[in-house]
């Protein structure tokens, strides 16, 4: 009876219904959080003795946690960076090996895209200031800016990969560091 209750509870809480953890640390945190939840559940239903010393209980906790980790591993292969690298190097993509360019080459490409975005912003400033001379409408310029910023992001991701930097993790870490520095708390 208790084993069935725990098993049902595991199935209810471990299918990782959200998009899944985005990093290994998130997957491990989800696993640890789930383990703590199961311990609290066992305590709440009056079976303190089952807590961590019960082998079946541990197996259920580990199985559920690794389900989340495996979900992360599957998702990692579908991350933007992984897809971006595959397209860059694929024969039916750009057929351009990441390491065939230096960091300076990747930086130059990224800066070129940023320059194109800056040129669109210059034209948007003309619209704002009532200065004639643009061939594009404001709506076309905003669509162009969106595409140029996307190009910047794509090249920046490839630059980061060429440098061995996990850009998403680096951005999150820097955001957290700056937030702590200025006393900002998300909430």
C-alpha positions in Angstrom: 0.0 0.0 0.0 2.7 2.5 1.0 4.9 1.5 -1.9 2.0 2.1 -4.3 1.3 5.5 -2.7 5.0 6.5 -3.2 5.1 5.1 -6.7 1.9 7.0 -7.6 3.4 10.2 -6.1 6.6 9.6 -8.1 4.7 9.3 -11.3 2.7 12.4 -10.6 5.7 14.6 -9.9 8.5 13.3 -12.1 7.4 13.4 -15.6 9.2 16.8 -16.0 6.1 18.4 -17.6 7.8 21.7 -18.1 10.1 22.3 -21.0 12.8 20.6 -18.9 15.8 21.8 -17.1 18.1 24.0 -19.3 21.3 23.1 -17.6 22.8 20.1 -15.9 22.7 22.1 -12.6 19.0 22.7 -13.1 18.5 19.0 -13.7 20.4 18.1 -10.5 18.5 20.8 -8.5 15.2 19.4 -9.8 16.4 15.9 -8.7 17.5 17.1 -5.2 14.3 19.1 -4.8 12.2 16.1 -5.7 14.1 13.9 -3.3 13.4 16.4 -0.5 9.7 16.5 -1.5 9.5 12.7 -1.4 11.1 12.7 2.1 8.6 15.3 3.2 5.8 13.2 1.7 6.9 10.0 3.5 7.1 12.0 6.7 3.7 13.5 6.2 2.0 10.1 5.7 3.6 8.9 8.9 6.4 6.7 7.6 9.5 8.4 8.9 11.3 5.1 8.9 11.0 5.0 5.1 12.9 8.1 4.6 16.4 7.6 3.0 17.2 4.3 4.6 14.5 2.5 2.5 16.2 1.1 -0.6 13.0 1.1 -2.7 12.4 4.7 -1.7 15.9 5.6 -2.9 15.5 3.8 -6.2 12.2 5.7 -6.8 14.0 9.0 -6.0 16.9 8.3 -8.2 14.8 7.0 -11.1 12.7 10.2 -11.0 15.7 12.4 -10.8 17.5 10.8 -13.7 14.3 11.0 -15.8 14.8 14.8 -15.5 18.5 14.6 -16.3 17.8 12.5 -19.3 15.1 15.0 -20.5 17.8 17.7 -20.2 20.3 15.6 -22.2 17.7 15.1 -25.0 16.9 18.8 -25.0 20.5 19.8 -25.0 21.0 18.3 -28.4 18.1 20.5 -29.6 19.4 23.7 -28.0 19.9 26.7 -30.3 23.7 26.5 -29.9 23.8 22.8 -30.9 21.5 23.5 -33.9 23.5 26.6 -34.9 26.8 24.6 -34.9 25.2 21.7 -36.8 24.0 24.1 -39.5 27.3 25.9 -39.6 29.3 22.7 -40.2 26.8 20.6 -42.2 27.4 19.9 -45.9 23.8 21.0 -46.6 24.3 24.0 -44.3 27.2 26.4 -44.6 29.7 23.6 -44.7 32.0 25.7 -42.6 33.9 24.0 -39.7 33.9 26.1 -36.6 37.6 25.8 -36.1 38.4 26.9 -39.7 38.2 30.5 -38.5 40.1 32.2 -35.8 38.4 34.0 -32.9 39.4 37.2 -34.7 37.5 36.0 -37.8 34.4 35.2 -35.8 34.6 38.6 -34.0 34.9 40.4 -37.3 31.8 38.6 -38.7 29.9 39.4 -35.5 31.0 43.0 -35.6 29.9 43.2 -39.3 26.4 42.1 -38.4 26.3 44.5 -35.5 27.3 47.3 -38.0 24.4 46.3 -40.2 22.1 46.6 -37.2 23.6 50.0 -36.4 22.9 51.2 -40.0 19.2 50.2 -39.6 19.0 52.1 -36.3 20.5 55.1 -38.0 17.7 55.0 -40.5 15.1 54.6 -37.7 16.6 57.7 -36.1 16.0 59.5 -39.3 12.3 58.5 -39.1 12.2 59.6 -35.4 13.8 63.0 -36.3 11.7 63.6 -39.4 14.7 63.5 -41.7 13.9 62.3 -45.3 16.1 59.9 -47.2 15.1 56.4 -46.3 13.8 54.1 -49.0 12.2 51.7 -46.5 9.1 52.3 -44.4 9.4 52.4 -40.6 7.7 48.9 -40.5 10.3 47.6 -43.0 13.1 49.1 -41.0 11.9 47.4 -37.7 11.7 44.1 -39.6 15.2 44.6 -40.9 16.5 45.4 -37.4 14.9 42.2 -36.1 16.8 40.2 -38.7 20.1 42.0 -38.2 19.9 41.5 -34.4 19.2 37.8 -35.0 22.3 37.6 -37.2 24.3 39.2 -34.5 23.1 36.6 -32.0 23.8 33.8 -34.4 27.4 34.9 -35.0 27.9 35.7 -31.3 26.9 32.2 -30.4 29.4 30.7 -33.0 32.1 33.1 -31.7 31.4 31.9 -28.1 31.5 28.2 -29.2 34.8 28.8 -31.0 36.2 30.3 -27.8 34.9 27.3 -25.8 32.4 29.5 -23.9 28.8 28.3 -23.1 27.2 31.6 -23.9 23.9 30.9 -22.2 25.6 29.9 -19.0 28.0 32.8 -19.2 25.1 35.3 -19.7 23.2 33.8 -16.8 26.3 33.9 -14.5 27.0 37.5 -15.4 23.4 38.5 -15.0 23.4 37.0 -11.5 26.7 38.6 -10.6 25.6 42.1 -11.7 22.2 41.6 -10.1 23.9 40.8 -6.8 26.3 43.7 -7.1 23.4 46.2 -7.5 21.1 44.5 -5.0 18.6 43.4 -7.6 16.4 40.5 -6.6 14.0 38.9 -9.1 10.6 38.3 -7.8 
